[in-house]
Amino acid sequence: MTESMGEIIRRLRRERDLTQEELAEQLGVTSQAVSKWENSTGMPDISQVVPLANLFCVSTDTLFNYCSAERTQELASYRERSLRLRNEGRIEENVALWREAVQKFPGDYGCMTGLASALESTTYRDEFSETHESAAKEAVRLCERILADCTDHSFREEAIQLLVYLYSNQNLSIANGEKAVAYAKQAGCIWHSSEFLLEAAYFDDEEAQLKQRESNLLDFLDDIARKLYLILPCASSEERIRNCLAALTLWETVIPDGNYQFYHCRIAEIYRKLADCYAHLTQKEATLDALEHAAFHAKAFDERPDGEQHYTSPFLPHTTSNRSESVKNYPESDYTLFLERLQDKCFDFVRSDERFQALLR
């Protein structure tokens, strides 16, 4: 039978002929805390994991019995449940899930990374409060702990990514360009990324190589298109319209049949921005056209079928999309969010139009 964490601590303590009081004194905690650990009614704080391992001269893997099949299965269950919650945009429940996991497996860097990621995702809500600030600071502490103690490359990469996002979030008081740049420079360059290198590595598996190449094409396309309509500075509505149309042209070139799968949400976003721009120029027909396209793609995103779906573009014959694997930071449907945005005053000049009213029904 697999030892519990409390049983492992008790065994290691006795092997070194230490009393609970002596162990507590060396760790700077109370003997009652040690008693709770050993009786499995309490768990060591994350900050005590490495000191415990060092005191017993064992790895954290040994201390928390990482190799047990039962533990592996339970951690996999946490990851699966987390994916479902993220898929449905239930971010607060996802935070609670990973808090439970960290409490149960305090030395597990995967759980720490999961909690940090869940906390970071809460900071993208429109309304910001002290709760968001607290979540961001906790996520930073977890990520910095991972970088200080963890040698697993995948966890370190995710910690770096989260730290860059957190320190780059201008809505947070912790925003710090210098720190964001410093952490970003710790990441590997694009030419060293696993996604890019796998195109070469799959030299003896043509199907895997083509699938990887198409996946990379979609990622690069998504990044370039978003830069066009989100990031490039624009001084006028005309320039923003030009950039949105350029982004649409890229998407329509690679996916000419309109079967965008997950990326329907991106197309909806571009058309919504187009509608905003046309509205500021009071171009009625263009505004309504853009809104109707945005509504169509928002619904298409919400109504994607379950299971693995193939893209039908001639450029993506090996690529699939699976609704259950996508994640978002909001529980509402995309069409619900689209309807909320129609409340913007810039649309007042078309609000009474029959085409606009049809979008609300």
TAJO-V425076 format. One record per residue. N is the residue number from 1. RES is the residue in one small letter. OMEGA is omega in whole degrees, -180 to 180 (NA if undefined). NEAR is the number of other C-alpha atoms within 12 Angstrom. D_CENTER is the distance of its C-alpha to the mean C-alpha in Angstrom with 2 decimals. Layout:
n: {N;N}
res: {RES;RES}
omega: {OMEGA;OMEGA}
near: {NEAR;NEAR}
d_center: {D_CENTER;D_CENTER}
This chain:
n: {1;2;3;4;5;6;7;8;9;10;11;12;13;14;15;16;17;18;19;20;21;22;23;24;25;26;27;28;29;30;31;32;33;34;35;36;37;38;39;40;41;42;43;44;45;46;47;48;49;50;51;52;53;54;55;56;57;58;59;60;61;62;63;64;65;66;67;68;69;70;71;72;73;74;75;76;77;78;79;80;81;82;83;84;85;86;87;88;89;90;91;92;93;94;95;96;97;98;99;100;101;102;103;104;105;106;107;108;109;110;111;112;113;114;115;116;117;118;119;120;121;122;123;124;125;126;127;128;129;130;131;132;133;134;135;136;137;138;139;140;141;142;143;144;145;146;147;148;149;150;151;152;153;154;155;156;157;158;159;160;161;162;163;164;165;166;167;168;169;170;171;172;173;174;175;176;177;178;179;180;181;182;183;184;185;186;187;188;189;190;191;192;193;194;195;196;197;198;199;200;201;202;203;204;205;206;207;208;209;210;211;212;213;214;215;216;217;218;219;220;221;222;223;224;225;226;227;228;229;230;231;232;233;234;235;236;237;238;239;240;241;242;243;244;245;246;247;248;249;250;251;252;253;254;255;256;257;258;259;260;261;262;263;264;265;266;267;268;269;270;271;272;273;274;275;276;277;278;279;280;281;282;283;284;285;286;287;288;289;290;291;292;293;294;295;296;297;298;299;300;301;302;303;304;305;306;307;308;309;310;311;312;313;314;315;316;317;318;319;320;321;322;323;324;325;326;327;328;329;330;331;332;333;334;335;336;337;338;339;340;341;342;343;344;345;346;347;348;349;350;351;352;353;354;355;356;357;358;359;360;361}
res: {m;t;e;s;m;g;e;i;i;r;r;l;r;r;e;r;d;l;t;q;e;e;l;a;e;q;l;g;v;t;s;q;a;v;s;k;w;e;n;s;t;g;m;p;d;i;s;q;v;v;p;l;a;n;l;f;c;v;s;t;d;t;l;f;n;y;c;s;a;e;r;t;q;e;l;a;s;y;r;e;r;s;l;r;l;r;n;e;g;r;i;e;e;n;v;a;l;w;r;e;a;v;q;k;f;p;g;d;y;g;c;m;t;g;l;a;s;a;l;e;s;t;t;y;r;d;e;f;s;e;t;h;e;s;a;a;k;e;a;v;r;l;c;e;r;i;l;a;d;c;t;d;h;s;f;r;e;e;a;i;q;l;l;v;y;l;y;s;n;q;n;l;s;i;a;n;g;e;k;a;v;a;y;a;k;q;a;g;c;i;w;h;s;s;e;f;l;l;e;a;a;y;f;d;d;e;e;a;q;l;k;q;r;e;s;n;l;l;d;f;l;d;d;i;a;r;k;l;y;l;i;l;p;c;a;s;s;e;e;r;i;r;n;c;l;a;a;l;t;l;w;e;t;v;i;p;d;g;n;y;q;f;y;h;c;r;i;a;e;i;y;r;k;l;a;d;c;y;a;h;l;t;q;k;e;a;t;l;d;a;l;e;h;a;a;f;h;a;k;a;f;d;e;r;p;d;g;e;q;h;y;t;s;p;f;l;p;h;t;t;s;n;r;s;e;s;v;k;n;y;p;e;s;d;y;t;l;f;l;e;r;l;q;d;k;c;f;d;f;v;r;s;d;e;r;f;q;a;l;l;r}
omega: {-178;177;172;179;179;179;179;179;179;-179;-179;178;-179;178;179;175;178;172;176;-180;-179;178;180;-179;-179;-179;-179;178;179;177;177;179;179;179;179;178;-174;178;180;174;178;-178;176;174;-180;-177;-178;-175;-178;176;178;-180;180;-180;-179;180;177;175;176;177;-180;-177;-176;170;-176;-170;-177;180;-180;179;-179;-180;-179;178;177;179;177;-179;180;179;179;-180;179;-180;179;178;-179;178;-178;-169;-180;177;178;176;-179;180;-178;172;177;-179;180;178;-178;-179;-172;-180;-175;-178;176;178;178;178;178;179;179;180;180;179;-180;-178;180;-175;-179;176;-177;-178;-179;-177;178;178;178;179;180;179;-180;-179;177;178;178;-180;180;-178;179;176;179;-180;-178;-171;-172;177;180;-173;-176;179;179;179;-179;178;178;180;-179;179;178;-180;-178;-178;178;-177;-174;177;-178;180;-179;-179;-176;-177;-179;179;179;179;-178;179;179;-179;177;-180;178;179;-175;-178;178;-176;-179;-179;-179;-177;-180;177;178;-175;-180;-176;-178;179;-172;-179;179;-180;180;179;178;-180;179;177;178;178;179;180;-180;179;180;-179;-179;-179;180;176;-178;-174;-180;-166;-176;-178;-179;-178;-175;177;179;180;178;177;179;-178;178;180;177;179;178;179;178;-180;-178;178;-177;179;-174;-177;176;179;-171;-179;-180;-172;170;-179;178;-180;177;-179;179;-179;178;178;175;180;177;-178;179;180;179;176;-177;175;-169;-175;180;178;-179;177;-178;179;179;176;179;179;-179;-177;175;178;-180;177;-179;-173;177;179;177;177;-178;-179;-179;168;-179;176;178;179;-174;-175;-177;-171;179;177;-179;-177;-176;-179;179;-179;177;-176;-178;-178;-177;173;179;180;176;178;177;-180;178;-179;177;178;-180;-177;-178;-180;-178;-175;176;-172;-179;-179;-178;-180;177;-179;-179;179;-177;-176;NA}
near: {7;16;23;27;36;28;25;28;38;28;20;28;29;17;13;16;14;21;21;29;19;21;31;26;17;21;25;20;23;18;20;22;25;35;26;22;32;27;20;22;18;20;31;37;25;28;24;26;33;30;25;36;27;18;24;27;17;19;22;31;25;25;36;33;27;27;18;19;14;16;23;20;14;20;29;18;18;29;25;20;26;36;30;24;29;33;28;26;28;26;35;29;27;38;36;25;33;38;32;22;32;30;25;29;37;35;37;39;40;34;37;43;42;41;44;43;43;40;41;42;32;40;39;28;24;13;13;19;17;15;18;28;28;22;33;39;27;30;40;37;27;41;39;31;29;36;28;18;26;28;17;17;19;20;29;29;29;35;40;36;32;39;44;33;34;43;32;27;27;19;22;28;21;27;22;20;20;15;22;25;20;17;29;24;17;20;24;20;14;13;13;13;16;20;26;23;18;24;26;20;17;19;15;12;14;16;17;21;23;24;26;29;29;30;26;25;25;32;20;20;26;29;20;23;32;28;20;28;33;23;15;18;13;18;12;16;23;21;20;31;32;23;31;38;27;24;34;36;21;26;35;23;20;29;29;18;16;24;28;34;37;38;35;34;35;32;42;36;34;40;38;42;38;38;41;37;34;32;32;25;21;20;22;26;20;25;34;35;24;35;41;30;32;35;39;26;32;35;27;27;32;30;18;27;17;18;14;17;22;24;28;20;23;18;25;30;22;22;29;24;30;21;28;24;23;26;24;30;30;25;24;20;25;34;32;21;24;32;26;18;23;31;18;18;15;22;31;20;22;31;23;15;17;13;22;27;18;16;29;22;11}
d_center: {36.13;32.97;33.34;31.15;29.76;32.62;35.17;33.98;34.31;37.72;38.90;37.90;39.48;42.69;42.83;43.03;45.55;43.61;43.99;41.12;42.58;42.66;39.08;38.00;40.06;38.55;34.99;35.88;35.17;37.62;39.40;38.24;34.61;35.59;37.50;34.50;32.41;35.20;35.75;32.05;32.15;29.86;27.39;27.45;25.11;22.43;24.70;27.56;26.06;27.13;30.50;31.23;30.64;32.72;35.44;35.84;35.51;32.86;29.32;26.47;26.12;29.73;29.52;26.83;28.03;24.95;27.03;28.03;27.30;26.80;24.10;22.31;22.53;21.28;18.17;17.51;18.06;15.44;12.79;14.30;14.49;10.89;10.02;12.79;11.76;8.28;10.45;12.85;10.82;12.47;10.27;13.40;14.42;11.26;12.10;15.64;15.00;13.58;16.38;18.75;17.55;17.95;21.28;22.40;21.32;21.36;21.79;18.94;16.44;14.03;14.24;14.01;10.81;9.38;10.90;9.87;6.08;7.34;9.76;7.95;6.29;10.04;11.29;10.68;13.37;16.65;18.66;18.36;20.30;21.12;18.57;15.73;17.70;18.16;14.52;13.79;16.85;16.09;12.72;14.86;17.50;15.45;14.09;17.66;19.07;17.13;18.44;21.85;22.35;20.18;21.48;18.98;17.73;14.37;13.47;14.99;13.08;9.64;11.53;12.98;9.94;8.71;12.43;12.91;10.42;12.05;15.49;15.15;14.39;18.00;17.82;17.61;20.80;19.30;18.62;20.50;20.91;22.85;20.32;17.47;19.86;20.99;17.65;16.82;20.22;19.40;17.07;19.01;20.19;19.22;22.46;21.59;18.20;18.29;17.57;20.59;22.78;22.38;24.34;27.24;26.73;27.13;30.66;32.26;29.95;30.27;28.12;25.12;25.76;25.95;22.80;20.90;22.69;21.84;18.12;18.36;20.45;17.90;15.17;17.91;19.26;16.10;15.80;19.56;19.82;17.22;19.12;22.28;21.57;19.15;19.98;23.62;25.96;28.29;31.45;32.38;31.37;33.16;31.00;27.77;29.30;30.18;26.65;25.22;27.98;27.34;23.68;25.03;27.66;25.23;23.37;26.78;28.11;25.58;25.31;28.82;29.09;26.37;24.47;21.00;19.15;15.42;16.44;18.77;16.21;16.56;20.32;20.52;18.89;21.43;24.31;23.46;23.60;26.79;28.19;27.63;29.48;32.29;32.68;33.23;35.92;37.27;37.29;37.54;37.43;34.61;32.55;33.21;32.57;29.10;28.29;29.54;27.40;24.28;25.25;25.91;22.54;20.66;22.80;22.34;18.55;19.17;21.98;20.50;22.28;20.85;20.92;20.79;22.12;23.67;23.54;27.16;27.17;29.75;27.28;24.75;27.08;25.10;21.60;20.15;17.37;16.44;15.36;14.35;11.64;9.85;7.25;7.80;8.18;11.90;14.41;16.97;17.89;17.62;21.42;21.60;19.59;21.91;24.89;23.85;23.76;27.26;28.54;28.35;31.93;31.89;32.40;35.46;37.82;36.76;36.00;39.35;39.18;39.31;36.42;34.18;35.42;34.67;30.94;31.14;32.83}
